[in-house]
Amino acid sequence: MQFALLISVLIALLLSAFLLLTHVQSFFRIKSGELIEATETATLQILKSLEENNISQDTLVVKESDQTKKMIANYHGVWTKVFSEITVRNQKITKTAFIGSAFQEKSPNLYLANTNSPLVVVGNTRLEGNSYLPKQGVKAGNISGHYYQGSGLYYGNVFQSKEILPKLDDYWISYITSLTKGILIREKNSIALAGDLKNSFNKPYKIVYSPSSIVLGDEKIAGNVIIQSDTKIVVHPTTLLENTLLVAPHIIINDGVKGNIQIVASKKIEIGKNCHLSYPSSITLFDQTKTPKMSNSSSLQNREINFVIGKNTLIEGSVIYLPIQTKKQDRIKTNLKIEPGTEIIGEIYCQGNIEFQGTIRGSLYTKQCIANQSGSIYLNHIYNGKILINPIPDYAGLPFVNSKNKIAKWLY
């Protein structure tokens, strides 16, 4: 009798364990299915946002059956940061991405504003893709006996440009203006500079702020971290930066720096030699310096250049020069200089005069090209500069008005 009772108890325990195991497996299968569905929904929510250009600090909240959807889109440097969150039964799934405007069939590889002056190509200059040029077109020229070496003046299509460059989003320009004025400097987000800083883009930003100069040496900084100074930031090659945003009036990137960086300055940017800023990096000079009155042309020629990218540097992303005084620019002052051997894979947007002898694989938008050679200034000349097709088919870039968007990078 006792043996029979023991067997009955064992059988009951085994059945109970089997039922419990079945229930647990069913519970986790349902939960896993919900989490997989929530992950797909969070991703889909960001992909759907590519069709829209709504940048807002407000959080969009939508409740559907057992899901709560949240989404917020705002600027982070040059890129639009889109945050998507799905809540299912107290479980949260988040996705974050940088997005930018997509390259279209007729997107410019070169857009030179129409200043009623032809573009002159000299030396080993090469123009590929879609060139938007003044109505006077393009012609070959020479500088100090160096003639144009190409078999054709351009290799692609030519369209007539307008007097102004394609317009960047006003909200982005307002954001950059506010950023240089310290709108993100808030006590609740402030942290001290440390040797190892990490912060997920699924969390609110953290900011390292100082009214004096900040020098980055052996620090490792990754994620949603902003470094801001009221005077100057200096980055040494021993610093490891990943998706870090730097904001200061004057920013110096020393020779040999490697990383993924976004830079916003209001007075001066110096990028050294042999640097590699990987995609999606960006360098923006929102030039707030006032143009001094000059007495003669020689003093104009000797004027310091506030935005220089050194030799043999590779930048994957966007380079932007925007002056605060758009109507009173010097006609012969170099606003952005790119040294020989430097390569930009992405876009350059220069609301002023650019001098470059490097290579641009992507797009150049500029008011005027300029060449300083043999003690003379040559307007609307490109000397040994190359504008080639972007090798990245899904490149996402600058926030142009009424542009279609693509994912630039999925964040963590």
N, C-alpha and C positions, 0 to 999 in steps of 0.2 A: 504493500500500500504506500509506504513512504517512498519507495523507488518510483512508483507511478506518479506521485505528487512532484518529486524532483524532476522527472522527465517533463511533466506538464509545465512546471515553472521555467525550465530551460527553453522549452518550445515557445512559451509566451514571451520570454526575454528576447529570443532570436527574432520572433515575429515583430516585436516592438522595435527592435533595433533596425530590422529591415524597413519597417514603415517609416521610422525616423530618418533613415538614410535616404529613402525615396523622397520624403518630404523636403529634406535639406537639398538634395540634388535638384528637385523641381524648383525650390525657392531660388537657388543660385542660378539656375538656367533662366528663370524669369528676370532676375536682377541683371544677369549678364546681357540678356537681350535688351533690357531697358537701357543699360549703359552704352551698348553698341549703337542702339538707335539714337540715343542722346548725342553721342559723339558725331554720328553722321549728320544729325540735325544742326549741331553747332558749326560743323564745317560748311554745310549747305547754306546756313544763314550768312556766313561771310562771302561765299561765292555769289549769292544773290545780291549782296551789297555792291558788287562790282558794277552792276548796271546803274547804280545811283551815285550821286556826288554830294550826298548830304553829310556835311561835317558839323557835328554838334557836340557840346559838352553834356547834353542831356542824355539820360539812359532811356532807351526804348524798351518797354516792358510789354510782353504779350502773353496772356494766359490761354492755353489750349488744353482742355481736358485735364490730364494729370501732369502736364508740363508747363513750366514758366520759362519764357524765352526773354533774354536780355541782350541788348547790343548797344555798344557805344563806339563812335568813330571820331577821332580827333587827330591832329597833326603831331608827329614826333620827328622833329627835324624836317627833312624834305618829304618824308613818306607819310601816308595816312595810316595810322594804327587803328585797326578794327578789332574790337574785343567782343567775343560771343560767349554767352553763358546759358546753359540749359540745366534746369533744376527738375529732377524727377524723384519724388518721394524722399526729399531731403538730401538727395545725392546730386552734386554739382559737377558738370563737365564744362570745361572752358577751352576756348581756342582763341589764339591771337595771331594776327598777321600784319605785315607791312604791305600796302598796296600802292601802286602808282599808275600813271597813264601808259597805255599800250601804244606801240609803234604801229601805225597804219600804213596802207599801201602808198599813200601820197605824203606821208610824214617827211619833213625835211631831213636830209643829211647835212645840208648847209642852208642856213637862212640868213642872208645878208640884207639888212634893211636898205630900202631904196633911198639913197642920198644923192641921186642924179650923178653918180660916178661909177664907171665900170670897175669890175674886179680885175686886178692884174695878177697873174700867176707867174712866179719866177723860180728858177732852179728846179729842184726835184719835187715840186708841188704836185699833188694828185687829188682830183675831186671825183668821188664815186657817188652813185645813188641819185637822189633827188636834190637838185641845187635850185634854190630860190634866190634869184639875183636881181639887181636893179635893171631897169629897162635897157640900159646901155650894154648889158651882158658881161662877157668875160673876154679878156685878151691876154696875149703873152707879152712879157716885158723883160727887162733886165735891170740888175742892180750891180753897179761897179763891174760890168763886164760879164756877170753871171746871167745867162739866158735860160729861158724855160726849156726843159729837157723832154717833156712829154710828147707823145705822138698825136694826142688830141687835147683840146682844152678842158674837156670833162668826159667822164665815162658814166653816162646815165641819162637822166632827164633834166631839162631846165624849165623852170617856171618863173614868172615875174613876181618879185616880192613887193611888199607894201612898205610904207614909210616907218611903220612901227612893227616891232616883233610880235609874234603870237603871244597872247596875253596869259599870264599866270593868274591863278585863282586869287581873288582879292582877299578871301578869308585867310589864305596861307600867308600873304604878305602882312596882313594884320597880326597873324600869329607870330611871325618872325619879329615884327616890330615890338610886340609885347614881350617876347622872349628876351630880347636884348635889354629891355627895361626891368627885367627881374620878376615877371608875373608868376613864375613857378617857385620863387623863394618863399617857402612857407615853413613855419617852425615845426609843424607836425610831420613834415616830410624830410626834415633835415637830419643828416647823419654826419659823423666825423669821418675824415679820410683814414682809411686803414689799408693794410697790406693786401687784404683779400676781401673784395666786396662783390656780392652777387645778389641780384634781385630779379625775380621772375616778372615777365611782362604781363602775367595774369594777376599781378598785384599792383597797387599804386606805386608811382615813381618814388625814388629816394634821391635826394639832392645833397651834394657836398658843396657848400657855399663858403666863400671867403671874400671879404672886401679887398684883401691884398692878393699878391701873386700866388698861384698854385703851381708847384713843380711836381710832376709825376715821374718817379724813378723806377722803383722795383714793384710797384703796385700791380695787382691783378684785379681788373674790374670788368664785370660782365653783367649784361641784362639791362633792366630798366633803371639805370643810374645816370644822373645828370651831374656834371662837374661845372660849377659856375663861379667866375671871379669877376670882380668889378674892375680889375686892371689887366691881368695877363695870365695865360696858362701856357706852360712849357711841358712838352712831352718828350721824354728820352727813349731811346731804342730798347731799353730794358723793360719798359712798361708793356703790359699785355692788356689791350682794350678790346672788348667784344660788344658791339652794338651800343657803345657809350656815346652820350651826347655831351659835347664840350661847348660852353658859352662864355665868351669874354670879349672885351674890346680888341685885344691883341692876342693872337694864338700862334705859337711857334711849334712846329712839328720838326724835330731834329732829324739829321741824316739817319737813314736805316730803320725808321719806325715801321713796324708791321702791325696790322690789326684791322678791325672793322669799326670805323669812327664816323660820327656826324659832327661837323664843326659849324658853329655860327659865331661870326665876329662882326663888330661894328666899326673897326678902324683899320686893322691890319692883319693879314694872314701870311705866314711864311712856312712853306712846305719844303723840307730839305731834299737832299739827293738820295737816290736809291731807296725810296720808301715804297711800301706796297699797302695800299688801303683797299681791302677786299670788298666785294659787293655784298650788301648795298651800302656803300659809304657816300657821304656828301660833304661838300665844302661850300659854305655860303658866306660871302662878305656883303653884308647890308651896310654899305659905306655911308656912314653918318658924318664924315669929315667934311668941313666946308672948303670949297675951292678958294684958294688964296688968290689975291690979285697980283699979277705978275707984270713987270715993267718991260720985259723984252723976251724975244723968242729963245735966246740962249738959256735963260733961267728956266724956261719951260722944258727945254730938252734935258736939263739936269735934275728935274723934279723926281723925287723918290717914288718908286712904284710900290703900292700898298698891298698888292696881291701877286705873289710869285710862287710858282711850283718848280722845284729844282730839277736838275738833270737826272735822267734815267729813273724817274719815279713812275710807278704804275698805280692808277686810280681807277677802281671799278665802281662807277656810280655817277653822281652829278656834281658839277662845279658851277657855281652861280655867282655872278657879280651884279648887284643891284645898287645904284646910287640913290641917296635920298634927294639929291638935286638933279632931277632928270632933265630939266630945261636949261641948265647952266653948265653943262659939261664942257671941258676943254676938248677942242677938236683934235689936238695932236698929242694929248697925254695918254700914255699907256696905262690902262686900268687893270688889266690882267695879262701877266706874262707867263708863258709856258716854255721852259727851257728845252733845248735840243735833247732828243733821246727819251723824252717823257711821253707816256702813252695814257690816254684816257679812253676807257671802254665804257661808254654811256653817253652822257650829254654835257655840253657846256652852254650856259645861257649867260651872255655878257651884254648888259644894257650899257655898253660903252665901247671902248677900243681894246681889242685883243691882239697881242703879238705872240705868235707861236711858231716854232720850228719842229714840233713834235708830231705825234700821230693821234688822231681822234677816230676811234672806231665806234661810230654812232652818229651823233648829231651835234652841230655847232650852230647856235643862234647868236648873232652878234650885230650890233649897230654898225661897227666898222672894224675892218682888219687894218693892222698897222705894222710897219717894219722899220726898225731902227738899225741901219746899216751904214758903215763908213762915215759916221758923223752926220748922216742925213735921216730925215723922217719921210717915209713913203706911205701915203694914205691909200687905203683899200688895196694893199699889196699883201699877198701871202708868199713868203720866201721859205722854201723847203718844208712847208707844212703839208700834212697828208690828212684828208678826210675820207675815211673808208667805211664800208658797210659794217654794222654792228654784228659780231659773230654770235651774239646771244639772241636766239629767235623769240624768246618769251620775255625780253627785257621790259621792265616796268620802271617808269621814270617820273619826270617832273609833273607837278600838279597844274596842267594846263586847263583852261576853261573849256567846258563841254567835251572833255576827253573820255574815251573808254578806258576802263581800268583792268589791271592784271595783278596777280599776286607777285610781290617782289620777294618776300621771304616769310615762311612760317616761323613764329616765335615760340618761346617756351615760358 
